[in-house]
Amino acid sequence: MYQKPEMILFDYGQTLTREEKFNPVRGTQAMLKHAKSNPNGVTALQIQKLADTLSCEIANALIGDNRSRNLLEISNYAFHRYLYEYYEVEFAESTEVMERIFWDNAAPGRPTENIEKLLVHLQEIGIRTGVISNITASTNTLTNRINELLPYNHFEFILASSDYIFRKPHKRIFEMALVKAKLSAEQIWFCGDNPICDIEGAYNAGMKPVWYTACMFENTGIAPSVPYLKIDDWEELIHML
C-alpha cells in the first residue's frame, strides 16, 4: 500500500516519450534546407565535426572526467548560435522554428505505451502533474512537442534545464519544481528512466523516485543506489495508486 502523492513529476525523454536514437547529422541536414545564406557552402558533416569538438570542449570545461555528473546545461540556442555564426550560415526562419526543425529530424518521438492512459487516470483521481527534463531545447520547444504528442495532458509546468541552468541530479532544478508546485518534497513522486539523474536526483531532493525502465536504450548495469519503486509499464503505476 502506498500513500497517494499530491503530485507526480515526469522526466521527458524515454519516460513520457520514446525517442529514436539521436541523429544530429539528420537534424542539421534539415536545418540547412532552410538556410538563406551559406556563403562557404558548408555541409552537415562539416558542421557536425565542429559540433563534436565543441561538445567535448564544453564537457571538459564543465565536468572534466566525471561524465555522468554534468550538473549545468548549455542551451541549444547558445550552442547553435556559435556553430552557425562560425560558418556564417543564416536562416530564413526564427531561432525557435529552427530548433524544432532540428529536433524533429534528429530525434523524432512517440508517446510511451500507456502513458496517455496514466495521465487521464491521474487527472481523474486528482493527482497533479508536471515535467522536469534535462534538455538543451528551450522550454517553449519542449512544451510544444509534449503538447503535440500528448495533447490531453494537464501538466501544470514544464521545466527544461536549458532555461534553468541546472541539470538533474542537481537539487536546484528539483527545488524550482517545489516552488512552482507549492508542495513539500514528501508530497511528490518523480518518474524517470535515468538511474542517476532521475532516481538518485529525486531521492536526494526528498521526493519518492519511480524508475521507469521500459524505454532504456540498453542495460548499462547501473542501478540506483537509493530506495525506489521500479515499473516496466505505466499500468503498474495505475494499480499502485
N, C-alpha and C positions, 0 to 999 in steps of 0.2 A: 504494500500500500504506500502510495506517495502523496505527500502534501501538495495540493494543486498550486501551481505558481500563479502569481498575478500577471506575469508577462513571460513570453518566450522570445528570445532573440535568436536570429539565424545568421550564420555565415552565408555568403552568396555562392561562390563557385564550388561545384561538386557537392553542394548542400541543397540550395534551392534549385539550382540548375546543373545539368550535366553538360559541361563544355567540351568541345573537341580539343585535342592537344594543340597547344598554342603554335601557330604558324605565322611568324611575323613577316616573312617574305611575301606571303599571300596578301596580308594586310597592306603592306607597302605598295605592292603592285596595284591594288585597288585605289590607293590614295593617289598614285602618280597619274592615274587616268583623269584626275580632277585638277592636275597642275595647270595653271595658266601661264607659268613661266618656269622653264627648266633649262637655263642657258648653257649649262655644262653637259646636258644630255645624260645625267646621272641615272643609273639603273637601280632596281630594287636590291639587287645583290650588293652593289657598292654601298648603298645606304645601310644595309644590314651589317656589313663589315664594320662600318663606323659605329653602328648601334651596339654591336657586341663589345667593341672596345670601350665605349662609354659606360656600358653596364658593368664591366669589370673594374673600371676606374672608380665608379661610384661605390661599388661594393667594397673595394679596398679602402676607400676614404671613410665609409660609414662603419664597417664592421670587421675589417681585416680578415682573419682566418675563420671567424665564427659565423659561417654561412647560414646556420639555422636560426640565428638570433638577430636578424635585421629588424631593428625597432623603429626606424624612421623611414618615411616614404618620400620618394621623388615623384612628383606628378607627371602624368603623361604630357600635359601641356608644356611643362618646362623641358622635358626630355625631347619632345618633338620640335619645340622651338629651336633648341640648339642644333638638332640634327638637320633640319631643313634649311635654316638660315645659313648654316655652314656651307651647304651646297647651293645656296641662293635659289632654292625652289620656292615658288609662291603658288598658293591655291586659290581657286575661284570661290570656294565655299568657306564658311566660318570655321573657327577652330573646333567648336563643339561638333559640327557636322562631320568634319574630317576625323575627329576622334571616333565617332560612331562608325564611319565607313571602315576605318582601320580595324576596330574590334569586331564588327560584324563579319568581316572576312578572315581575320586572323584566328578567331575563336568563336564560331557560332555555337549556340547552345539550345537546349530544350529543357523543360521542367523535369525534375526528378520524379520517379514513379511515386504516385500517391501524395505528392506534396500539396496539390490543389485540394485533395480530399481532407488533408490535415488542416490546412488553413481555413477551410469552411467550418470544420469541426471546432477549431479554436474560437472562431468568431461566434459560433452558436452557443458555446459554453462560457463565453465572457472572458477568455484569456487574451490579453493584448499581445501584439506582435511588433517586431522591429528587426532591423538588419544592421550588422556591423561587418564590413568587408575590407580585407587587405587588398587594395586595388589601386592601380595608377590612374585609372579613368576617373573623371570627376563625379561628384555626387549626382549632378543632373543627368549625365550619361548613364550611370548605373541605374538611377531611378527609371529612366526611360526604358531601359532594357527589361528591368523587372516588371514594369507595368505592361509591356508588350507580351512577355512570356507568361505572366501571372496576373491577368487583368482584373481578377476578383480579389486581389489581396487587400488587406486592411492595415498595412504597415504604418505605424504612427510616425516613424522616422527611419531614414536610411543613411548610415554613416559610411562614407568612403574614406579610407586612410589618406588618400591623396589630398583631401581638403582639411585634414585634422592633424597632420604632421606625424603622429604616432601610429605604428602598426601593432596589431596583436602579435605577441602576447603582452605588450606594454600595458600597464594598468590604466594609463591615461585615456586611451580610447574607450575602454570599458566604463571608466568613470564619467566620460562625456555622455554615454548612454544612460547612466543612472540619473544624471542631471535632467536629461530630456524626458525620461520615464517618470521622474519624481517618485522613485521607489528605492528601497534598500536592496542591496545585492542579494540578500537571502530570499527575496521575493521573486527572483528571476532565474529561469533556466536558459542555458545557451547551447544551441545545437550547431555542430560543425564537423568537418571531416579531418582537419589537421590536428594531430595529437599534441603538438606543442603550442601553436598559435591559438587554436580554438579551445582545446580541452584544458591544458595546463594554464593558459591565459585566463580563461573564465574562472577556473577554480581559485587561482591566486587573487582574482578580483572579488572573490566571495560569492560567485554565482554557482549554481549546480550545473555541471557540464554533461552534455549528452553527445556521445561520439557516434556520428553517422558514417558508416563505413561502406555503403553500397556503391559509391562512385569514386573510390580511391583508384588512381591510375594503376598503382602497383602496391604490393605488400612490401613495405620497406623494412619490416621487422621492428619498427619503432612503435611502442605503445606508450600512452600517457603514464606518467609517474605519480599520478594523483587519483583519488577516487572519482568514478564516473559511471554513468549509465551507457550501455552500448546497444545500438539498434542497427539493423540492416534494412529496415523497411519502415516508412512513416506510419504504417498501420500499427506497428508495435507501440509507437508513442500514443496513438489514439487509445489503445487498450490500457496503457499505463495511466492515462488521465481519466 
